[in-house]
Amino acid sequence: MAIEREVLSFIIVPPFEQRAAVIAAKERFEDYLSRRFPGYDFKVGPFAPVGDDEAFCVLPVMNYQGPDGKSYMCDPPKRWFLLEIADACAAFDLKGKRSYAA
């Protein structure tokens, strides 16, 4: 019997054109997402050929190790939640203007 668990970690892949700006603001960006979605962990991933060139790609980390040492799969996150995370990514101020800070 598998242990069911919610996805708690996500990898964010920035759009190709924004990759340098996102990497430059990586710590601030990850902190912003963690505060916006408490209880979840976010890591900025390197550019990868996923999604489209204009939107952030949110990749859920679906596996985890159970107390018995075996690997299990999490329940997939709801599509609306992935879209909410992607929208938050797009709203983040990469230039770091204080008036727009998250």
C-alpha positions as a Markdown table, in Angstrom:
| # | Residue | x | y | z |
|---|---|---|---|---|
| 1 | Met | 0.0 | 0.0 | 0.0 |
| 2 | Ala | 1.5 | 3.3 | -1.1 |
| 3 | Ile | 1.6 | 6.3 | 1.2 |
| 4 | Glu | -0.2 | 9.3 | -0.3 |
| 5 | Arg | 1.3 | 12.7 | 0.0 |
| 6 | Glu | 0.9 | 16.2 | -1.4 |
| 7 | Val | 3.6 | 17.7 | -3.6 |
| 8 | Leu | 5.5 | 20.2 | -1.5 |
| 9 | Ser | 8.5 | 21.0 | -3.7 |
| 10 | Phe | 8.5 | 22.7 | -7.1 |
| 11 | Ile | 11.2 | 23.5 | -9.7 |
| 12 | Ile | 10.7 | 26.7 | -11.5 |
| 13 | Val | 12.1 | 27.0 | -15.0 |
| 14 | Pro | 12.1 | 30.6 | -16.3 |
| 15 | Pro | 11.3 | 31.7 | -19.8 |
| 16 | Phe | 14.4 | 31.6 | -22.1 |
| 17 | Glu | 14.5 | 35.4 | -22.4 |
| 18 | Gln | 14.3 | 36.0 | -18.7 |
| 19 | Arg | 16.7 | 33.2 | -17.5 |
| 20 | Ala | 19.6 | 35.6 | -16.7 |
| 21 | Ala | 17.5 | 38.0 | -14.8 |
| 22 | Val | 15.8 | 35.2 | -12.8 |
| 23 | Ile | 19.2 | 33.6 | -12.0 |
| 24 | Ala | 20.5 | 37.0 | -10.8 |
| 25 | Ala | 17.5 | 37.3 | -8.5 |
| 26 | Lys | 17.4 | 33.6 | -7.6 |
| 27 | Glu | 17.5 | 33.9 | -3.8 |
| 28 | Arg | 15.0 | 36.7 | -3.6 |
| 29 | Phe | 12.7 | 35.0 | -6.1 |
| 30 | Glu | 12.7 | 31.7 | -4.2 |
| 31 | Asp | 12.1 | 33.6 | -0.9 |
| 32 | Tyr | 9.2 | 35.5 | -2.6 |
| 33 | Leu | 7.6 | 32.2 | -3.7 |
| 34 | Ser | 8.1 | 30.5 | -0.3 |
| 35 | Arg | 6.4 | 33.5 | 1.4 |
| 36 | Arg | 3.6 | 33.6 | -1.1 |
| 37 | Phe | 2.9 | 29.9 | -0.7 |
| 38 | Pro | 3.8 | 28.9 | 2.9 |
| 39 | Gly | 4.7 | 25.3 | 3.4 |
| 40 | Tyr | 6.0 | 24.8 | -0.1 |
| 41 | Asp | 9.6 | 24.8 | -1.3 |
| 42 | Phe | 10.8 | 26.3 | -4.6 |
| 43 | Lys | 14.0 | 26.0 | -6.5 |
| 44 | Val | 14.9 | 27.8 | -9.7 |
| 45 | Gly | 16.1 | 25.3 | -12.2 |
| 46 | Pro | 18.3 | 25.9 | -15.2 |
| 47 | Phe | 16.8 | 26.6 | -18.6 |
| 48 | Ala | 15.4 | 23.5 | -20.1 |
| 49 | Pro | 13.5 | 22.8 | -23.2 |
| 50 | Val | 10.1 | 22.6 | -21.5 |
| 51 | Gly | 7.0 | 24.7 | -21.7 |
| 52 | Asp | 7.0 | 27.6 | -24.1 |
| 53 | Asp | 9.5 | 30.5 | -24.5 |
| 54 | Glu | 7.3 | 33.1 | -22.8 |
| 55 | Ala | 5.9 | 31.5 | -19.6 |
| 56 | Phe | 7.4 | 30.2 | -16.4 |
| 57 | Cys | 7.2 | 26.4 | -16.2 |
| 58 | Val | 6.3 | 25.0 | -12.8 |
| 59 | Leu | 7.5 | 21.4 | -12.3 |
| 60 | Pro | 6.2 | 19.5 | -9.3 |
| 61 | Val | 8.7 | 17.1 | -7.6 |
| 62 | Met | 6.5 | 14.1 | -7.5 |
| 63 | Asn | 8.6 | 11.5 | -5.7 |
| 64 | Tyr | 9.7 | 11.2 | -2.0 |
| 65 | Gln | 11.3 | 8.6 | 0.2 |
| 66 | Gly | 9.0 | 7.1 | 2.8 |
| 67 | Pro | 9.8 | 6.1 | 6.4 |
| 68 | Asp | 10.5 | 2.5 | 5.1 |
| 69 | Gly | 13.2 | 3.8 | 2.7 |
| 70 | Lys | 11.1 | 3.1 | -0.4 |
| 71 | Ser | 10.3 | 5.6 | -3.0 |
| 72 | Tyr | 6.7 | 6.8 | -3.4 |
| 73 | Met | 4.8 | 9.1 | -5.7 |
| 74 | Cys | 2.9 | 12.1 | -4.5 |
| 75 | Asp | -0.6 | 13.0 | -5.6 |
| 76 | Pro | -0.4 | 15.3 | -8.6 |
| 77 | Pro | -1.1 | 19.0 | -7.7 |
| 78 | Lys | -4.2 | 20.6 | -9.0 |
| 79 | Arg | -3.8 | 22.5 | -12.3 |
| 80 | Trp | -5.2 | 25.7 | -10.8 |
| 81 | Phe | -2.5 | 25.6 | -8.2 |
| 82 | Leu | 0.2 | 25.3 | -10.8 |
| 83 | Leu | -1.3 | 28.2 | -12.7 |
| 84 | Glu | -1.4 | 30.3 | -9.5 |
| 85 | Ile | 2.3 | 29.6 | -9.0 |
| 86 | Ala | 3.1 | 30.5 | -12.6 |
| 87 | Asp | 1.1 | 33.7 | -12.3 |
| 88 | Ala | 3.0 | 34.6 | -9.1 |
| 89 | Cys | 6.3 | 34.0 | -11.0 |
| 90 | Ala | 5.2 | 36.3 | -13.8 |
| 91 | Ala | 4.2 | 39.0 | -11.3 |
| 92 | Phe | 7.6 | 39.0 | -9.5 |
| 93 | Asp | 9.7 | 42.1 | -10.0 |
| 94 | Leu | 13.0 | 40.9 | -11.3 |
| 95 | Lys | 14.6 | 44.4 | -11.1 |
| 96 | Gly | 14.0 | 44.6 | -7.4 |
| 97 | Lys | 12.2 | 47.9 | -7.2 |
| 98 | Arg | 11.1 | 48.4 | -3.6 |
| 99 | Ser | 7.7 | 49.8 | -4.5 |
| 100 | Tyr | 6.9 | 46.5 | -6.3 |
| 101 | Ala | 8.7 | 44.1 | -3.9 |
| 102 | Ala | 6.7 | 41.1 | -2.8 |
